[in-house]
Structures are given as C-alpha cells and as structure tokens.
Amino acid sequence: LRMSMGSMECSEENVLQVLEMARTEWPDMFGVSERARQIGITGDVQLMSVDGPFVTLRLTGRFWHRRATVMACVAGMIGQVIPEVADVTLEEADQLSDLDQEIDPGTGQVIFEADRRSPDFNGDRATMEYAGLNPDNRGPFGQTPFG
C-alpha cells in the first residue's frame, strides 16, 4: 500500500474507511476518476455487513478488470489494514462473474450472454487476452493497480 495506516480494529466504520482507501489508491479500477468514467468504468464496492471478523461486500457497476481481481485487491487491502478480519466475501457469488447469463430452464443452455466489464475502449484487453497475457496485471491505462 502506498498509503499506510496502522492496524485497525474490525468495525463497519473502519471497513468503510479501507474501502475509501481502495478507491483512492486505485481510482482507475473504480469509477471514481474522470478518465475511468469516460471509458465506461462505473464499478464500485459497497459494504453490506460486518459480523465479527467476517466482512460481506457487494460489487456493482462495470469494471475494466475482472471482478475476481477487483475482489482480491479489495479483500487483500482489508486484510492488510484490519488483520483480525477472517474472511471477506460477496453477498452473492455471481457478483464475481464477468458475464451476465440467461439460462433456458428446460435445456440448461445459455440463451443470452452480456459482458459485465466496461468496454475495451482501445482493444488492449482483447489483444492481451489473445496473446495469453493477463490484462489485469497492467490495467486500462498502462499501469498496474498493484503499486
């Protein structure tokens, strides 16, 4: 972390503070910077509950990064700043999916699929994926979200 805080107790207030730190540390991962919003990044992370050492979050909007990467970054920051947190989960497991799918109940076949990520505004994500590279290691603007 570029911004360093001492160890915090596990409370709703402190988790909210860490989520704000994440938005500040990685503004292009979330829809908080103007340039991120200009390319369709609207993603955010919301606190749903803190139950003892267990934190439950919600991912909303569209991210350029895979949702699993966003969740790993946020959960890692929470665990680093609030060491007593035992687990960080999402309220619904399907929030990790980068695809919205509609399944035919009779056949089990996918009948509709939509990408939940923000648009690939310059083609970089698709090019890196085609080359077998993980675009999340670089991000939409050529820098890594990992410091």
VENKADA-V721520 format. One record per residue. N is the residue number from 0. BURIAL is + if it has 16 or more other C-alpha atoms within 10 Angstrom, else -. D_CENTER is the distance of its C-alpha to the mean C-alpha in Angstrom with 2 decimals. Layout:
n->N burial->BURIAL d_center->D_CENTER
n->N burial->BURIAL d_center->D_CENTER
This chain:
n->0 burial->- d_center->16.43
n->1 burial->- d_center->18.44
n->2 burial->- d_center->18.89
n->3 burial->- d_center->20.60
n->4 burial->- d_center->21.37
n->5 burial->- d_center->23.59
n->6 burial->- d_center->22.76
n->7 burial->+ d_center->21.98
n->8 burial->- d_center->23.03
n->9 burial->+ d_center->20.78
n->10 burial->+ d_center->20.96
n->11 burial->+ d_center->19.05
n->12 burial->- d_center->20.02
n->13 burial->- d_center->18.78
n->14 burial->+ d_center->15.33
n->15 burial->- d_center->15.09
n->16 burial->- d_center->16.37
n->17 burial->+ d_center->13.78
n->18 burial->+ d_center->10.92
n->19 burial->- d_center->13.11
n->20 burial->+ d_center->13.56
n->21 burial->+ d_center->9.92
n->22 burial->+ d_center->10.22
n->23 burial->- d_center->13.57
n->24 burial->+ d_center->12.88
n->25 burial->+ d_center->10.25
n->26 burial->+ d_center->11.47
n->27 burial->+ d_center->10.96
n->28 burial->+ d_center->7.19
n->29 burial->+ d_center->7.53
n->30 burial->+ d_center->10.70
n->31 burial->+ d_center->12.80
n->32 burial->+ d_center->14.92
n->33 burial->- d_center->17.72
n->34 burial->- d_center->17.30
n->35 burial->+ d_center->13.68
n->36 burial->+ d_center->15.06
n->37 burial->- d_center->18.06
n->38 burial->+ d_center->16.36
n->39 burial->+ d_center->14.57
n->40 burial->+ d_center->11.04
n->41 burial->+ d_center->10.84
n->42 burial->+ d_center->7.28
n->43 burial->+ d_center->7.20
n->44 burial->+ d_center->6.83
n->45 burial->- d_center->10.40
n->46 burial->+ d_center->12.69
n->47 burial->- d_center->14.85
n->48 burial->- d_center->17.18
n->49 burial->+ d_center->18.44
n->50 burial->- d_center->21.22
n->51 burial->- d_center->22.87
n->52 burial->- d_center->20.62
n->53 burial->- d_center->18.08
n->54 burial->+ d_center->14.96
n->55 burial->+ d_center->13.42
n->56 burial->+ d_center->10.28
n->57 burial->+ d_center->9.42
n->58 burial->+ d_center->6.58
n->59 burial->- d_center->8.75
n->60 burial->- d_center->9.71
n->61 burial->+ d_center->9.16
n->62 burial->+ d_center->6.87
n->63 burial->+ d_center->9.16
n->64 burial->+ d_center->7.16
n->65 burial->+ d_center->7.06
n->66 burial->+ d_center->4.69
n->67 burial->- d_center->6.47
n->68 burial->+ d_center->5.92
n->69 burial->+ d_center->2.45
n->70 burial->+ d_center->4.40
n->71 burial->- d_center->7.32
n->72 burial->+ d_center->7.07
n->73 burial->+ d_center->6.82
n->74 burial->+ d_center->9.32
n->75 burial->- d_center->11.32
n->76 burial->+ d_center->11.80
n->77 burial->+ d_center->12.86
n->78 burial->+ d_center->15.16
n->79 burial->+ d_center->16.58
n->80 burial->+ d_center->17.49
n->81 burial->+ d_center->18.46
n->82 burial->- d_center->20.08
n->83 burial->+ d_center->21.57
n->84 burial->+ d_center->18.31
n->85 burial->- d_center->19.04
n->86 burial->- d_center->15.97
n->87 burial->+ d_center->12.51
n->88 burial->- d_center->11.93
n->89 burial->+ d_center->10.70
n->90 burial->- d_center->13.64
n->91 burial->- d_center->13.80
n->92 burial->- d_center->13.15
n->93 burial->- d_center->12.98
n->94 burial->+ d_center->9.63
n->95 burial->+ d_center->8.44
n->96 burial->- d_center->10.88
n->97 burial->+ d_center->10.57
n->98 burial->- d_center->14.08
n->99 burial->- d_center->15.90
n->100 burial->- d_center->19.21
n->101 burial->- d_center->22.48
n->102 burial->- d_center->24.79
n->103 burial->- d_center->28.56
n->104 burial->- d_center->29.68
n->105 burial->- d_center->33.01
n->106 burial->- d_center->32.06
n->107 burial->- d_center->28.49
n->108 burial->- d_center->27.88
n->109 burial->- d_center->24.90
n->110 burial->- d_center->26.49
n->111 burial->- d_center->23.61
n->112 burial->- d_center->20.30
n->113 burial->- d_center->17.87
n->114 burial->- d_center->14.90
n->115 burial->+ d_center->11.86
n->116 burial->+ d_center->10.51
n->117 burial->+ d_center->12.07
n->118 burial->- d_center->15.52
n->119 burial->- d_center->16.41
n->120 burial->- d_center->18.48
n->121 burial->- d_center->20.59
n->122 burial->- d_center->20.47
n->123 burial->+ d_center->18.99
n->124 burial->+ d_center->16.20
n->125 burial->- d_center->18.95
n->126 burial->- d_center->21.42
n->127 burial->- d_center->19.40
n->128 burial->- d_center->18.59
n->129 burial->- d_center->22.32
n->130 burial->- d_center->23.31
n->131 burial->- d_center->21.45
n->132 burial->- d_center->19.04
n->133 burial->- d_center->15.33
n->134 burial->+ d_center->14.08
n->135 burial->+ d_center->10.82
n->136 burial->- d_center->13.45
n->137 burial->+ d_center->14.63
n->138 burial->+ d_center->12.28
n->139 burial->+ d_center->13.78
n->140 burial->- d_center->16.38
n->141 burial->- d_center->17.75
n->142 burial->- d_center->16.30
n->143 burial->- d_center->13.91
n->144 burial->+ d_center->10.96
n->145 burial->- d_center->12.64
n->146 burial->- d_center->15.69
